Amino acid sequence: MEYSGDLRTLTKTVFRDGVLASEIVKLIRGYWDLLRSNGIEEVKIMNFCGTHEYTSTHYGIRSILPRGVTLIAGPGCPVCITPSFYVESAVKLALEGLTVYTYGDSYRLPAVKEIEGCKSLSDARMMGADVRVVYSFLDAAKDAAKHTNPSTFLAVGFETTCPAYASALASGLVPNNLTLIMAGRLTPPAARFAVERVGTVSGVIAPGHVSTITGAGVWRFLPEEYRIPTVVAGFEPIDVLIAVALILRQMVEGDTRLMIEYSRTVTMEGNTRAKRVLSQVFDIVDAAWRGIGFIENSGYALKENFREHDAFEQNGMKEPSWEEWSHDLLPGCICGQVILGAAKPTDCRLFMKGCTPGTPYGPCMVSAEGACSIWARMGGREAVAEVP
């Protein structure tokens, strides 16, 4: 679908229009009836992005889909999959006197191991460490330039966020006293890992914001190698409903392919300038994902000529290898299963008991894009998993 005009008006009149939503749901039910007549009992569609999971839950999309059409979460929450090791490293440096910058979501991200009694940057700040929450990496760079104290930034994020790090570094905007704990990750390798691990994914709603940078073409492997219908979608409720309808239609027609629903932002090629600066600053390396393990070619690492801004190298630290890395979730936490769509938040015995938005035990309860946090904040809890 193509849209023009004032997007603020369109959001109210098109992307959240109840009548239009009803018509799309009719299409979905029609496609589902055809699939059922062919003997298909269940369709699992992966909401890869945390924002898609938010939309699906906040607007009650699961409650209006036919029984048998299930939306499952995916590993599209950058804070949720940030390994505990990075949090522990940031806490350690903060307690040693460095100024540590972080986003609001990762400020309370819990580590597995305590560092001098602290399990998060929030704890470290309460102990007197200089931890500063910023809105952007450029804000951190500007602030660090005002003082001479050694500083570091907990650089989490996917392909959407990492161009900001790369652009600032390539443009010489990062002061000498600021380094990065580089925890950036690439999403397509995680999608491959997820569909192979879950094994029963019928369709994928691919992330719109990421695809604005990477281009939709990076998702071709899903329909071509795995025969999984894939739709790059926006984040309004109508976007998600259209994506579900397009996936079911592909299944009915037996025409598995990649489609762009979010055409008002996403192209097949993506943002070539952003991709160019990413390749200028970063190497692609094997990287750990919290609760999952190492995934090949799924992480960003600073190139040699930018290593003076590598927090690990400048502070005598090193990242864990495949052999050294271990499962980094606290006992009883099932975030690894939740972010792979193999479990629902309500399957966890700690959900809204030992783990709440106010007292997060696991990483999926911290971020606004974490499935557990979304289910907890949207209310209903068990109801969001049930189809009336």
C-alpha positions as CSV (number, residue, x, y, z in Angstrom):
1,M,0.0,0.0,0.0
2,E,1.2,3.5,-0.8
3,Y,0.3,6.5,1.4
4,S,0.7,10.3,0.9
5,G,-0.2,13.3,2.9
6,D,0.1,14.2,6.6
7,L,1.2,11.1,8.4
8,R,-0.2,12.4,11.7
9,T,-3.7,12.6,10.1
10,L,-3.2,9.3,8.4
11,T,-2.3,7.6,11.7
12,K,-5.7,8.5,13.1
13,T,-7.8,8.1,9.9
14,V,-6.2,5.1,8.2
15,F,-3.7,3.1,10.4
16,R,-6.1,2.9,13.4
17,D,-9.4,2.9,11.5
18,G,-11.9,0.4,13.1
19,V,-13.9,-0.1,9.9
20,L,-10.8,-0.8,7.8
21,A,-9.5,-3.1,10.5
22,S,-12.8,-5.1,10.4
23,E,-12.6,-5.5,6.7
24,I,-9.0,-6.8,6.9
25,V,-10.0,-9.2,9.7
26,K,-12.8,-10.5,7.3
27,L,-10.1,-11.2,4.7
28,I,-7.9,-12.9,7.3
29,R,-10.8,-15.2,8.4
30,G,-11.5,-16.0,4.8
31,Y,-8.0,-17.0,4.1
32,W,-7.9,-19.0,7.3
33,D,-11.1,-20.9,6.3
34,L,-9.4,-21.9,3.1
35,L,-6.3,-23.0,4.9
36,R,-8.3,-25.1,7.3
37,S,-10.2,-26.7,4.5
38,N,-6.7,-27.9,3.3
39,G,-6.0,-29.5,6.6
40,I,-3.9,-26.8,8.2
41,E,-4.6,-26.6,12.0
42,E,-2.2,-23.9,13.1
43,V,-0.3,-21.0,11.7
44,K,2.5,-19.4,13.8
45,I,3.5,-15.9,12.6
46,M,6.6,-14.4,14.2
47,N,6.4,-10.7,15.3
48,F,10.1,-10.3,14.9
49,C,10.4,-6.8,16.3
50,G,9.6,-5.8,19.8
51,T,7.5,-2.9,18.6
52,H,5.4,-5.3,16.5
53,E,4.9,-7.3,19.7
54,Y,3.8,-4.1,21.5
55,T,1.3,-3.2,18.7
56,S,-0.1,-6.7,18.7
57,T,-0.6,-6.7,22.5
58,H,-1.6,-3.1,23.1
59,Y,-4.3,-3.1,20.4
60,G,-5.5,-6.6,21.2
61,I,-4.8,-8.0,17.8
62,R,-4.5,-11.6,19.1
63,S,-8.1,-11.4,20.3
64,I,-9.6,-10.6,16.9
65,L,-7.6,-13.2,14.9
66,P,-9.1,-16.6,14.2
67,R,-8.3,-19.4,16.7
68,G,-5.3,-21.2,15.2
69,V,-3.6,-18.1,13.9
70,T,-1.0,-17.3,16.5
71,L,1.4,-14.4,16.8
72,I,4.7,-15.3,18.6
73,A,7.5,-13.0,19.7
74,G,10.9,-12.9,18.1
75,P,14.4,-11.8,19.1
76,G,13.8,-8.2,18.1
77,C,14.5,-6.4,21.4
78,P,18.1,-5.1,21.5
79,V,18.1,-4.6,25.3
80,C,16.7,-8.1,26.0
81,I,19.5,-9.8,24.0
82,T,22.4,-7.8,25.4
83,P,24.7,-10.3,27.1
84,S,25.1,-9.9,30.9
85,F,28.9,-9.6,30.3
86,Y,28.4,-6.1,28.8
87,V,26.3,-5.0,31.8
88,E,28.9,-6.4,34.2
89,S,31.7,-4.6,32.3
90,A,29.8,-1.3,32.3
91,V,29.1,-1.6,36.1
92,K,32.8,-2.5,36.8
93,L,34.0,0.5,34.9
94,A,31.5,2.8,36.6
95,L,32.6,1.6,40.0
96,E,36.2,2.2,39.0
97,G,35.5,5.9,38.4
98,L,34.6,6.1,34.7
99,T,31.6,8.1,33.6
100,V,29.2,5.6,32.0
101,Y,26.5,6.7,29.6
102,T,23.5,4.5,28.8
103,Y,20.0,4.6,27.3
104,G,17.1,4.5,29.7
105,D,16.1,1.0,28.8
106,S,19.5,-0.5,29.6
107,Y,19.9,1.6,32.8
108,R,18.1,-1.1,34.8
109,L,19.1,-4.1,32.8
110,P,20.1,-6.8,35.3
111,A,23.3,-8.7,35.1
112,V,23.8,-12.3,36.2
113,K,26.9,-11.6,38.4
114,E,27.1,-8.9,41.0
115,I,30.0,-6.5,40.8
116,E,30.7,-5.2,44.3
117,G,27.0,-5.7,45.2
118,C,25.7,-4.1,42.0
119,K,23.7,-5.9,39.4
120,S,22.8,-3.0,37.1
121,L,24.0,0.5,36.2
122,S,21.1,1.8,38.3
123,D,22.6,0.0,41.3
124,A,26.0,1.4,40.5
125,R,24.6,4.9,40.4
126,M,23.0,4.4,43.8
127,M,26.4,3.4,45.1
128,G,27.8,6.8,43.9
129,A,29.1,5.9,40.4
130,D,28.8,8.5,37.7
131,V,26.1,6.9,35.5
132,R,24.3,9.2,33.1
133,V,21.2,8.4,31.1
134,V,21.1,10.0,27.7
135,Y,18.7,10.1,24.8
136,S,21.4,9.5,22.1
137,F,25.0,8.7,21.5
138,L,25.6,12.2,20.2
139,D,24.3,13.6,23.5
140,A,26.9,11.4,25.3
141,A,29.6,12.6,23.0
142,K,28.7,16.2,23.6
143,D,28.6,15.8,27.3
144,A,31.9,13.8,27.4
145,A,33.6,16.6,25.5
146,K,32.8,19.0,28.4
147,H,35.0,17.1,30.9
148,T,38.2,15.1,30.9
149,N,37.1,12.1,32.9
150,P,37.5,8.7,31.1
151,S,34.0,7.7,29.8
152,T,32.3,4.9,28.1
153,F,28.9,4.3,26.4
154,L,27.0,1.1,26.6
155,A,26.3,0.9,22.9
156,V,23.3,-1.5,22.5
157,G,21.1,-1.6,19.4
158,F,20.4,-3.2,16.0
159,E,21.0,-1.8,12.5
160,T,18.7,1.1,13.2
161,T,20.8,2.4,16.1
162,C,24.3,1.5,15.1
163,P,24.5,4.0,12.2
164,A,24.4,6.8,14.8
165,Y,27.6,5.3,16.4
166,A,29.3,4.9,13.1
167,S,28.4,8.3,11.8
168,A,29.7,10.1,14.9
169,L,32.9,8.1,14.9
170,A,33.5,8.5,11.1
171,S,32.9,12.3,11.4
172,G,35.3,12.7,14.3
173,L,32.6,13.9,16.7
174,V,33.6,11.5,19.5
175,P,36.0,12.9,22.0
176,N,39.2,11.0,23.0
177,N,37.9,10.4,26.5
178,L,34.8,8.5,25.3
179,T,34.9,4.8,24.4
180,L,32.2,2.3,23.5
181,I,31.2,-1.1,24.9
182,M,30.0,-2.2,21.5
183,A,27.0,-4.5,21.9
184,G,25.4,-3.8,18.5
185,R,23.8,-6.7,16.7
186,L,22.5,-7.7,13.3
187,T,19.0,-9.0,13.0
188,P,18.9,-11.3,9.9
189,P,21.3,-13.9,11.4
190,A,19.1,-14.0,14.5
191,A,16.0,-14.5,12.4
192,R,17.7,-17.5,10.7
193,F,18.6,-18.9,14.1
194,A,15.1,-18.3,15.5
195,V,13.2,-20.0,12.6
196,E,15.6,-23.0,12.7
197,R,15.3,-23.3,16.5
198,V,11.5,-23.0,16.7
199,G,11.0,-25.0,13.6
200,T,7.3,-24.3,13.2
201,V,7.2,-20.7,12.0
202,S,4.7,-20.3,9.2
203,G,5.4,-16.6,8.5
204,V,7.5,-13.7,9.6
205,I,6.6,-10.0,10.1
206,A,10.0,-8.5,9.5
207,P,11.0,-5.3,11.3
208,G,10.2,-2.1,9.5
209,H,12.7,0.3,11.2
210,V,15.6,-2.1,10.7
211,S,14.6,-2.6,7.1
212,T,14.6,1.1,6.5
213,I,18.4,0.9,7.0
214,T,19.2,-2.6,5.7
215,G,16.6,-2.7,2.9
216,A,14.0,-5.4,2.7
217,G,16.3,-7.5,0.5
218,V,18.1,-8.9,3.6
219,W,15.0,-11.0,4.4
220,R,14.9,-12.8,1.0
221,F,16.5,-15.9,2.6
222,L,13.3,-16.6,4.6
223,P,11.1,-17.3,1.6
224,E,13.9,-18.5,-0.7
225,E,15.6,-21.0,1.7
226,Y,12.9,-21.8,4.3
227,R,9.7,-21.2,2.2
228,I,8.4,-18.9,4.9
229,P,6.1,-16.0,3.7
230,T,7.7,-12.7,4.9
231,V,6.2,-9.3,5.0
232,V,8.2,-6.1,6.1
233,A,5.5,-4.2,8.0
234,G,5.0,-0.9,9.8
235,F,4.0,-0.6,13.4
236,E,0.4,0.6,13.5
237,P,-2.4,-1.9,14.1
238,I,-3.5,-1.8,10.4
239,D,0.1,-2.5,9.3
240,V,0.2,-5.6,11.4
241,L,-3.3,-6.8,10.3
242,I,-2.3,-6.3,6.6
243,A,0.9,-8.2,7.2
244,V,-1.0,-11.2,8.7
245,A,-3.5,-11.1,5.7
246,L,-0.6,-11.0,3.2
247,I,1.1,-14.0,4.9
248,L,-2.1,-16.0,4.9
249,R,-2.8,-15.1,1.3
250,Q,0.6,-16.3,0.3
251,M,0.0,-19.6,2.1
252,V,-3.4,-20.0,0.3
253,E,-1.9,-19.3,-3.1
254,G,1.3,-21.3,-2.5
255,D,3.3,-18.2,-3.6
256,T,6.0,-17.8,-0.9
257,R,7.8,-14.5,-1.3
258,L,9.1,-11.3,0.3
259,M,6.7,-8.4,0.4
260,I,7.0,-4.8,1.6
261,E,3.9,-3.5,3.4
262,Y,5.8,-0.6,5.0
263,S,6.4,1.0,1.6
264,R,6.1,4.5,2.9
265,T,9.5,4.0,4.5
266,V,11.2,0.8,3.3
267,T,12.8,0.1,0.0
268,M,14.4,-3.1,-1.2
269,E,17.9,-1.5,-1.2
270,G,17.6,0.5,2.1
271,N,19.7,3.4,3.2
272,T,22.9,3.1,1.2
273,R,24.6,6.0,3.0
274,A,23.9,4.4,6.4
275,K,25.1,1.0,5.2
276,R,28.3,2.6,3.8
277,V,29.2,4.3,7.1
278,L,28.5,1.1,9.0
279,S,30.9,-0.8,6.8
280,Q,33.5,2.0,7.2
281,V,33.5,1.8,11.0
282,F,32.5,-1.8,11.9
283,D,33.6,-5.3,11.1
284,I,30.9,-8.1,11.3
285,V,31.8,-10.8,13.8
286,D,30.3,-13.8,15.6
287,A,28.5,-12.5,18.7
288,A,26.7,-13.7,21.8
289,W,22.9,-13.1,22.3
290,R,21.6,-13.2,25.8
291,G,19.7,-16.4,26.6
292,I,20.5,-17.8,23.1
293,G,24.3,-18.1,22.7
294,F,26.7,-17.2,19.9
295,I,25.3,-16.5,16.4
296,E,27.6,-16.4,13.4
297,N,28.2,-13.0,11.8
298,S,25.6,-11.3,14.0
299,G,27.7,-8.6,15.8
300,Y,29.5,-5.3,15.1
301,A,33.1,-4.7,16.3
302,L,35.1,-1.6,15.7
303,K,37.6,-1.7,12.9
304,E,41.3,-1.3,13.7
305,N,41.5,2.4,13.0
306,F,38.7,3.1,15.5
307,R,40.1,0.9,18.3
308,E,41.1,3.9,20.4
309,H,37.3,4.1,21.2
310,D,37.0,0.4,22.1
311,A,36.2,0.2,25.8
312,F,37.5,-3.3,26.2
313,E,40.8,-2.7,24.5
314,Q,41.5,0.6,26.3
315,N,40.7,-0.9,29.7
316,G,42.5,-4.2,29.4
317,M,39.3,-6.3,29.0
318,K,38.2,-8.8,26.4
319,E,35.0,-10.2,25.2
320,P,34.2,-13.9,26.0
321,S,34.8,-16.4,23.2
322,W,32.5,-19.2,22.0
323,E,34.2,-21.5,24.5
324,E,34.1,-19.0,27.5
325,W,30.6,-17.7,27.1
326,S,27.9,-19.4,29.2
327,H,24.2,-19.2,29.5
328,D,23.6,-15.7,31.0
329,L,20.1,-15.8,32.5
330,L,19.4,-16.0,36.2
331,P,17.9,-19.3,37.5
332,G,14.2,-19.7,36.5
333,C,14.3,-17.0,33.8
334,I,13.0,-18.2,30.5
335,C,13.7,-15.1,28.4
336,G,15.7,-17.1,26.0
337,Q,12.6,-19.1,25.1
338,V,10.4,-16.1,25.0
339,I,12.5,-14.2,22.6
340,L,12.6,-17.2,20.3
341,G,8.8,-17.5,20.3
342,A,9.1,-20.9,22.0
343,A,7.3,-19.7,25.1
344,K,4.9,-17.0,26.2
345,P,5.7,-14.6,29.1
346,T,2.9,-16.2,31.1
347,D,4.7,-19.6,30.8
348,C,7.3,-18.3,33.2
349,R,6.6,-19.0,36.9
350,L,8.3,-15.7,37.8
351,F,6.1,-13.5,35.6
352,M,4.4,-10.8,37.7
353,K,5.6,-12.6,40.9
354,G,9.4,-12.5,41.3
355,C,9.7,-10.5,38.0
356,T,7.7,-7.3,37.5
357,P,8.3,-4.0,35.6
358,G,9.2,-2.4,38.9
359,T,11.5,-5.2,40.0
360,P,12.8,-6.9,36.8
361,Y,14.5,-10.2,37.3
362,G,15.1,-11.0,33.6
363,P,16.0,-8.8,30.6
364,C,12.7,-9.2,28.9
365,M,10.9,-7.4,31.7
366,V,13.2,-4.2,31.4
367,S,12.8,-2.8,27.9
368,A,9.7,-1.2,26.5
369,E,10.2,-3.7,23.6
370,G,10.6,-6.7,25.8
371,A,7.8,-9.2,25.5
372,C,7.4,-9.8,29.2
373,S,7.4,-6.0,29.9
374,I,4.8,-5.5,27.2
375,W,2.5,-8.3,28.5
376,A,2.8,-7.0,32.0
377,R,2.1,-3.4,31.2
378,M,-0.7,-4.0,28.8
379,G,-2.8,-5.7,31.4
380,G,-4.9,-8.8,31.0
381,R,-1.8,-11.0,31.2
382,E,-3.4,-14.4,30.6
383,A,-6.1,-12.8,28.4
384,V,-3.6,-11.6,25.8
385,A,-2.7,-15.2,25.1
386,E,-6.3,-16.4,24.7
387,V,-8.6,-16.0,21.7
388,P,-12.2,-15.4,22.9
